[in-house]
Amino acid sequence: MAVNVEVWNVGVASVVLMLLYATCSTGFTMLNASLADSSKTGMDSKLGYLCSSIYSFVSLGGSFIAPFLIVIPAKFVLFCSSLLYVPFYIGVIFLDKIAIISGSAVTGVGDGVMWVAIYDYVVRVSRKENLVRNMSYFIFVSSFAGLLGYLINYFNIEDPTKITDSTRLRIFSIFAAIAIFAGFLALLGLKEMPPSDDCDRSSVASDSAVQTLLSTNSDEENEEEHSVVDLPRPQSKLGRLLKFTLSPATLALITTTLVASICFCWVEILCTCIRNTYSNRHLITIFGIIFGSSKVVVCGMWNKISSLLGYKVMIYVTSITLLLWLTMILLMFPPLSVHDKSDASDALVPLGQWAVFLLGLITGFSRTCNDLLAQLSCGTCSKTHKVMQGFQPGLLFSVRAIVWSSTSATVFALVSYMDLYLLVSITFAGLIVNHFLFMHVLLEYFPTEQ
């Protein structure tokens, strides 16, 4: 039986992302644990957080340059970006300060390029009728990265004092080997797509081709296209870029990405709240495993559930569960638990440790649904939106990655100056705007039938 090349390529890309994301996120977590005993390592225990900051900052640059690399075949871009993860692992193996810091910067470049390039590739190899299905499968497979990372943490860094030199050498050598394997998997596993008018578009569209395409559309076809900002038809790339930036869909995608990034930051904030409120390391690990497992289940069931209920209902379900999730956070944690040790009895409604398990389940469900809506709307807009004519999908994903990284960096920089109630208030306002934009701007980009 012949293998569907489109499905094969999406599957290979999702496995590449899963391997790189699982090892990278776990690697930075294990670095923090490895440096916990500064007297043993001879290095500042805060070096791990410095490396994470450098990594996040440099990844912005990688996200910015990624669209300019579209002229290079995707397999070579993914191969090279995968190899850029290796220097960080080598630096940790030898516990060399300069090597770790420089490796973090190099990994940030590779990570920024990889996230944009891989989503751009999945969109470009997918036909319009298969785009939502392919992205759902892609996100489902790659979602195992979070669960895999939490399981690695559970079996290796339950107690930072147990990370011996031999354990660190073994784990990070495996991580380096996995990164190299992921690179060769992309290089050798991605197959050439058969010719099609609807997928694998040329890397660069000329201005004349774009103008021809615009001028050949009939008035009836133009009326059926999604609405864009009423600007004069631009003749230059700068004009088309302005039209792209100011379109309602692009502005809505930027805002929903910002909200999704804030929700992403909440997972790490919640781990801090759990640790400060209950002082139970096992509780944090179990919370992470429940969160990762529910994320995998939601991604796996998304296609069937959204086909059955429709995307309008899914948006309402997502918004309601996000508000329920935020309410639980408000009730079960003391206001100062974000920073300092707190007593669980100081919470508005002391619920006990059992509520942490329920919170992990709701966090995984609500946050994953919101992420899926944001990612799928970005994918469909990059493929079908009229304003994207003349641009590659990578441009939209690059904007998304830059907004995501900058928002995360800002939240983590300011969280030490805010209490829990202020964070909840800001998130609540973001969720209201998020719901409005999905319902009134982005809903039309989701399929009515699957």
C-alpha positions, 0 to 999 in steps of 0.5 A, spaced: 500 500 500 502 506 497 504 511 503 501 518 503 506 523 502 503 528 505 501 525 511 508 522 511 511 528 511 507 531 517 508 525 521 516 526 520 515 533 522 511 532 528 516 527 531 522 532 529 519 537 533 517 532 539 524 530 540 527 537 540 522 540 544 522 534 549 530 534 550 531 542 550 525 543 555 528 538 560 535 540 559 534 547 561 530 544 567 536 539 569 541 544 568 537 548 574 537 542 578 544 540 576 547 547 579 542 547 585 548 545 589 553 551 587 558 548 592 559 542 589 559 544 581 563 551 583 558 555 579 553 560 581 546 556 582 543 562 578 546 560 572 541 556 569 536 562 569 541 566 566 542 561 560 534 560 560 533 568 559 539 568 554 536 562 550 529 566 550 532 572 548 536 570 542 530 565 540 527 572 538 532 573 533 531 566 530 524 567 529 525 573 525 530 570 520 526 564 519 522 567 514 528 569 510 530 562 510 524 559 506 528 559 499 532 553 502 529 546 502 525 545 509 529 539 510 536 542 510 533 548 515 530 543 520 537 539 519 541 545 521 537 548 526 537 541 530 544 541 530 544 547 533 541 544 540 547 540 541 552 545 543 548 547 549 548 539 551 556 539 550 557 545 555 552 541 560 556 535 560 563 538 561 559 543 566 563 549 563 560 556 564 562 559 558 560 553 554 553 553 557 552 560 556 554 560 549 551 554 547 544 557 550 545 562 545 546 558 539 540 553 541 536 559 542 537 561 534 536 554 532 530 553 536 527 560 533 528 558 526 526 551 528 519 553 530 517 557 525 520 553 519 517 547 521 510 550 522 511 553 515 513 547 512 506 543 515 502 548 512 506 549 505 505 541 504 498 541 506 492 541 501 487 546 503 482 541 505 487 537 509 490 543 513 486 542 519 486 535 519 494 535 518 495 540 523 491 537 528 495 530 527 502 534 527 500 538 534 497 531 537 504 527 536 508 533 538 504 534 544 507 528 547 514 532 548 511 535 554 509 529 557 515 526 556 519 531 559 515 531 565 516 523 566 524 524 564 524 529 570 520 525 575 525 519 574 531 523 574 531 530 578 526 528 583 531 530 588 536 535 585 542 532 590 541 525 586 543 528 579 550 525 579 556 527 574 555 520 571 547 521 571 548 528 568 553 525 563 549 520 561 542 524 560 545 530 556 549 525 551 543 522 550 540 529 549 545 530 544 544 524 540 537 525 540 538 532 537 543 529 531 538 523 530 532 528 529 536 532 524 538 526 520 530 524 520 528 531 517 534 530 512 532 523 510 525 522 512 522 528 509 520 526 502 519 530 495 511 532 494 508 531 488 506 537 483 500 540 486 497 547 485 495 547 492 501 545 496 508 546 496 508 553 493 514 556 490 518 559 496 518 566 493 512 569 489 514 575 484 510 582 485 508 581 477 505 574 479 501 577 485 498 583 481 496 578 476 493 573 481 489 579 484 487 582 477 484 575 475 479 575 480 472 576 478 468 581 483 464 575 485 470 571 487 473 578 491 466 578 495 467 571 497 474 572 500 475 574 507 475 581 508 481 585 509 483 592 511 480 597 506 487 600 503 489 602 496 491 596 492 499 596 494 504 595 488 510 595 493 512 589 498 512 595 503 505 596 501 503 589 501 507 588 508 503 594 511 496 591 508 498 584 511 500 587 518 493 592 519 488 586 516 483 584 522 485 577 522 493 579 523 491 583 529 487 578 532 492 573 531 497 577 534 492 578 540 490 571 541 497 569 541 499 574 546 493 571 551 496 564 549 503 566 551 500 568 558 496 562 559 503 558 557 507 562 563 501 560 568 504 553 568 510 555 571 507 560 575 502 555 578 508 550 579 511 556 584 505 557 587 504 549 589 511 549 591 510 555 596 503 553 598 504 545 599 511 544 600 511 538 596 515 536 591 512 530 589 505 534 588 509 539 582 511 532 578 504 529 579 501 536 577 505 536 571 504 529 569 496 530 569 497 536 565 501 533 560 497 527 559 490 531 559 494 535 553 495 529 549 488 526 550 485 533 548 490 533 542 488 526 540 481 527 540 480 534 537 479 532 530 473 528 532 470 533 538 471 539 533 467 535 527 462 533 532 460 540 536 463 545 531 468 550 532 463 555 535 461 551 540 469 549 541 470 556 542 465 557 548 467 551 551 474 553 551 472 560 554 468 557 559 473 552 562 479 557 562 474 562 566 473 556 571 481 554 571 482 562 573 477 561 578 480 555 581 487 559 581 484 565 585 480 561 590 485 555 592 492 559 592 494 565 597 496 572 594 503 572 595 504 564 594 507 567 587 513 569 591 514 567 598 512 561 602 504 561 604 499 557 608 494 554 604 489 556 610 490 563 607 487 562 601 480 564 599 477 557 599 482 552 602 481 546 598 487 541 600 492 538 595 486 534 592 485 540 588 491 540 585 490 534 581 483 537 578 487 543 577 492 539 573 486 536 569 483 543 567 489 546 566 491 541 561 484 541 557 483 549 557 490 551 555 490 546 550 484 547 547 486 555 547 493 553 544 489 549 538 484 554 536 490 559 536 495 555 532 489 552 527 487 559 526 494 561 524 495 556 519 488 557 516 489 564 515 496 563 512 494 558 507 487 562 505 487 569 507 487 574 501 492 578 504 497 573 504 498 573 497 505 574 495 507 571 502 510 565 505 506 562 511 512 562 515 511 570 515 505 569 519 508 564 524 514 568 525 510 574 527 506 569 532 513 566 534 516 573 536 509 575 539 509 569 543 517 569 546 516 577 547 510 576 551 513 570 555 519 574 557 515 580 559 511 576 563 517 572 567 520 579 568 514 582 571 511 577 575 516 578 581 513 585 582 505 582 582 501 578 586 496 573 584 490 577 584 493 582 579 496 576 575 489 573 575 485 580 573 490 581 567 489 574 565 481 575 566 481 581 561 485 577 556 481 571 556 475 576 555 478 579 549 480 572 546 473 570 546 471 576 542 476 575 537 475 568 536 468 569 535 467 575 531 474 575 527 477 568 526 471 564 527 470 564 519 477 561 518 475 555 521 472 549 517 464 548 517 465 541 515 470 536 516 
